[in-house]
Amino acid sequence: MAAGEGANIAKRAVVKYVMDHVIRARTDIKSFGLGSGTTIEMAMKDKDIGLGEYLRVNKVKIIPTSFQAHEMVVAAGLADQLTNVKDTPVIDFAIDGADEVDENLILIKGGGACFLGEKIVAHCAKELIIIGDHTKRVKSLGEKWKNGVPIEVQVNRERVLVGDYSHPGASVKAAVLKAFGGDETKTTFRQSTKKCGPVITDAGNLVLDWIFPTDVKFDWKAVDEAIRKIPGVVETGLFVNMAKVAYFGQEDGTVTTLGKQD
């Protein structure tokens, strides 16, 4: 099997399964939160899977979680069905990916740096399901995903609102490490590979990747709440008690489920 082929088989298996067994027969979905990432992109682009066609035929309002998701909708010819959480504050159904999912359906999201929009949509959704390949499922967070928990930190044109000019966001980093520990050297602002300097989120902020200790059993709900109270923090990539069920594609084309679909 060629490099990457197994992952593509797993991704296609899970999006096709969810489309065929979860979404296609639904007539109650009038608004749809569209997630971000490569698995969601496959669902929208692959005509054999038919997510875009389902949304078009049923005239479903689409709420994108990110600029990438917005562009997917436009590319599919569904721009006239786009809306937002201001106009559609209650979303019938949302689908998204994740960087890691533990056995309690706690997620780390934010590898694509659009977790703020993803969490807003997840919060507004009556029903959120997560899809991904089998590598995303773990017993505990940090088992496979080594890039930590992303933290979005507010900035303006001249400086981060927390921290000093020479080291943007240093106070956020110090507060997180003091409270919960972690790798001080590797906990840094995410750097762009397409330009000089840091990654800038859809909301114009920075992303601090907190490399947390994996030998500590965290109460992730409490961690999420505590970090969000630090001045200057906008949001974290921890999604606790938000996903209803997660589906994982395997390289043999089968799909496993975590959680329960009504």
TORDREN-179707 format. One line per 2 residues: number of its first residue (from 1); their letters; for each residue x, y negated, z negated of C-alpha. Coordinates in pm, whole numbers, always signed. Example, Ala and Ser with C-alpha at 12.3 -4.5 7.8 and 13.67 -1.06 7.14 Angstrom:
2
1> as> +1230:+450:-780 ~ +1367:+106:-714
***
This chain:
262
1> ma> +0:+0:+0 ~ +141:-339:+100
3> ag> +218:-599:-166 ~ -100:-779:-267
5> eg> -327:-537:-83 ~ -446:-370:-403
7> an> -538:-703:-557 ~ -736:-802:-248
9> ia> -921:-469:-251 ~ -1007:-522:-619
11> kr> -1124:-879:-562 ~ -1338:-788:-265
13> av> -1487:-493:-454 ~ -1598:-709:-746
15> vk> -1745:-994:-543 ~ -1935:-751:-321
17> yv> -2064:-558:-622 ~ -2186:-872:-798
19> md> -2344:-1003:-480 ~ -2521:-672:-408
21> hv> -2619:-572:-761 ~ -2654:-898:-955
23> ir> -2727:-1194:-728 ~ -2887:-1093:-398
25> ar> -3222:-975:-533 ~ -3263:-1274:-766
27> td> -3538:-1518:-676 ~ -3518:-1722:-997
29> ik> -3186:-1891:-918 ~ -3264:-2246:-810
31> sf> -2934:-2399:-926 ~ -2594:-2233:-904
33> gl> -2266:-2323:-1074 ~ -1982:-2237:-837
35> gs> -1648:-2162:-997 ~ -1294:-2206:-874
37> gt> -1006:-1980:-777 ~ -915:-1718:-520
39> ti> -1184:-1463:-611 ~ -1463:-1719:-584
41> em> -1310:-1845:-260 ~ -1328:-1493:-117
43> am> -1694:-1468:-216 ~ -1772:-1786:-26
45> kd> -1560:-1721:+283 ~ -1632:-1353:+348
47> kd> -1951:-1342:+555 ~ -1996:-971:+484
49> ig> -2033:-1055:+115 ~ -2284:-1326:+192
51> lg> -2279:-1562:-105 ~ -2285:-1869:+115
53> ey> -2572:-1730:+321 ~ -2769:-1646:+5
55> lr> -2730:-2002:-119 ~ -2830:-2143:+219
57> vn> -3136:-1925:+280 ~ -3271:-1982:-71
59> kv> -3193:-2356:-63 ~ -3016:-2329:-397
61> ki> -2871:-2643:-553 ~ -2495:-2599:-594
63> ip> -2293:-2750:-877 ~ -1918:-2717:-810
65> ts> -1676:-2688:-1100 ~ -1387:-2856:-922
67> fq> -1266:-3039:-614 ~ -1171:-2699:-469
69> ah> -1522:-2563:-525 ~ -1671:-2879:-374
71> em> -1460:-2829:-62 ~ -1568:-2464:-39
73> vv> -1931:-2575:-32 ~ -1862:-2836:+235
75> aa> -1666:-2587:+447 ~ -1961:-2346:+428
77> gl> -2190:-2613:+573 ~ -2385:-2654:+249
79> ad> -2295:-3014:+164 ~ -2661:-3119:+158
81> ql> -2720:-2873:-129 ~ -2448:-3021:-352
83> tn> -2550:-3174:-682 ~ -2395:-3235:-1024
85> vk> -2459:-3184:-1395 ~ -2595:-3537:-1431
87> dt> -2880:-3461:-1192 ~ -2901:-3090:-1283
89> pv> -2816:-3066:-1654 ~ -2953:-2711:-1685
91> id> -2804:-2462:-1439 ~ -2982:-2132:-1379
93> fa> -2674:-1924:-1299 ~ -2298:-1972:-1278
95> id> -2014:-1754:-1159 ~ -1644:-1808:-1217
97> ga> -1311:-1634:-1251 ~ -1068:-1625:-1543
99> de> -698:-1587:-1609 ~ -762:-1342:-1891
101> vd> -1065:-1187:-2063 ~ -1040:-1009:-2398
103> en> -1267:-740:-2535 ~ -1488:-1000:-2705
105> li> -1546:-1186:-2377 ~ -1322:-1471:-2487
107> li> -1153:-1625:-2186 ~ -843:-1819:-2098
109> kg> -911:-2035:-1795 ~ -716:-2317:-1640
111> gg> -448:-2163:-1423 ~ -586:-2384:-1147
113> ac> -602:-2687:-1380 ~ -976:-2742:-1335
115> fl> -1099:-2599:-1666 ~ -1267:-2922:-1778
117> ge> -1518:-2906:-1493 ~ -1548:-2531:-1535
119> ki> -1631:-2562:-1904 ~ -1888:-2835:-1843
121> va> -2067:-2616:-1588 ~ -2039:-2312:-1816
123> hc> -2193:-2511:-2101 ~ -2484:-2618:-1880
125> ak> -2546:-2269:-1742 ~ -2822:-2050:-1880
127> el> -2624:-1753:-1755 ~ -2250:-1732:-1685
129> ii> -2080:-1427:-1540 ~ -1707:-1381:-1487
131> ig> -1548:-1189:-1203 ~ -1188:-1084:-1143
133> dh> -956:-799:-1064 ~ -866:-540:-1326
135> tk> -549:-723:-1435 ~ -761:-993:-1600
137> rv> -905:-759:-1863 ~ -706:-719:-2185
139> ks> -758:-616:-2544 ~ -623:-944:-2679
141> lg> -536:-1277:-2521 ~ -175:-1319:-2414
143> ek> -130:-951:-2337 ~ -72:-1013:-1965
145> wk> -122:-1387:-1911 ~ +205:-1550:-2018
147> ng> +127:-1911:-1925 ~ -53:-1989:-2248
149> vp> -368:-2187:-2322 ~ -398:-2504:-2114
151> ie> -489:-2825:-2294 ~ -606:-3126:-2095
153> vq> -459:-3446:-2236 ~ -596:-3788:-2151
155> vn> -371:-4039:-1977 ~ -388:-4383:-1825
157> re> -163:-4534:-1559 ~ +121:-4615:-1795
159> rv> +125:-4363:-2075 ~ -45:-4078:-2249
161> lv> -285:-4207:-2512 ~ -123:-3982:-2769
163> gd> +255:-3966:-2792 ~ +534:-4197:-2687
165> ys> +625:-4326:-2344 ~ +947:-4124:-2321
167> hp> +774:-3794:-2393 ~ +408:-3802:-2283
169> ga> +182:-3607:-2512 ~ +450:-3522:-2766
171> sv> +209:-3580:-3054 ~ -44:-3336:-2909
173> ka> +225:-3074:-2865 ~ +357:-3131:-3219
175> av> +9:-3110:-3370 ~ -75:-2786:-3192
177> lk> +256:-2619:-3275 ~ +235:-2729:-3638
179> af> -116:-2593:-3677 ~ -84:-2268:-3486
181> gg> +280:-2203:-3402 ~ +411:-2107:-3062
183> de> +707:-2145:-2832 ~ +828:-2505:-2868
185> tk> +1059:-2487:-2567 ~ +808:-2335:-2325
187> tt> +508:-2539:-2444 ~ +534:-2816:-2187
189> fr> +338:-3028:-1945 ~ +266:-2835:-1630
191> qs> +478:-2954:-1339 ~ +359:-2982:-981
193> tk> +522:-2779:-708 ~ +396:-3013:-435
195> kc> +525:-3344:-574 ~ +766:-3482:-827
197> gp> +617:-3494:-1174 ~ +329:-3331:-1357
199> vi> +13:-3165:-1236 ~ -276:-3412:-1239
201> td> -623:-3268:-1302 ~ -942:-3353:-1113
203> ag> -1017:-3598:-1395 ~ -675:-3764:-1369
205> nl> -523:-3610:-1680 ~ -222:-3393:-1767
207> vl> -215:-3026:-1866 ~ -14:-2913:-2167
209> dw> +39:-2536:-2156 ~ +52:-2410:-2515
211> if> +251:-2086:-2530 ~ +90:-1935:-2837
213> pt> +230:-1656:-3056 ~ +87:-1321:-2950
215> dv> +160:-1153:-3284 ~ -101:-1365:-3463
217> kf> -468:-1263:-3476 ~ -641:-1594:-3405
219> dw> -998:-1699:-3463 ~ -1019:-1847:-3114
221> ka> -1338:-2038:-3182 ~ -1172:-2218:-3473
223> vd> -856:-2278:-3266 ~ -1057:-2428:-2982
225> ea> -1249:-2656:-3216 ~ -936:-2770:-3400
227> ir> -739:-2854:-3085 ~ -1028:-3051:-2939
229> ki> -1028:-3271:-3250 ~ -673:-3392:-3184
231> pg> -692:-3751:-3050 ~ -617:-3759:-2681
233> vv> -720:-3400:-2615 ~ -999:-3378:-2360
235> et> -1058:-3003:-2346 ~ -896:-2661:-2380
237> gl> -897:-2360:-2152 ~ -1045:-2140:-2425
239> fv> -1398:-2027:-2340 ~ -1559:-1875:-2649
241> nm> -1914:-1736:-2656 ~ -1984:-1867:-2308
243> ak> -1968:-1568:-2074 ~ -2250:-1316:-2081
245> va> -2078:-1042:-1885 ~ -1758:-987:-1688
247> yf> -1700:-762:-1388 ~ -1359:-630:-1287
249> gq> -1264:-484:-952 ~ -1026:-190:-937
251> ed> -775:-109:-666 ~ -975:+201:-569
253> gt> -1278:-16:-493 ~ -1475:+61:-808
255> vt> -1599:-197:-1058 ~ -1607:-193:-1439
257> tl> -1823:-410:-1663 ~ -1768:-580:-1997
259> gk> -2076:-711:-2173 ~ -2439:-660:-2080
261> qd> -2654:-798:-1801 ~ -3022:-848:-1889
***
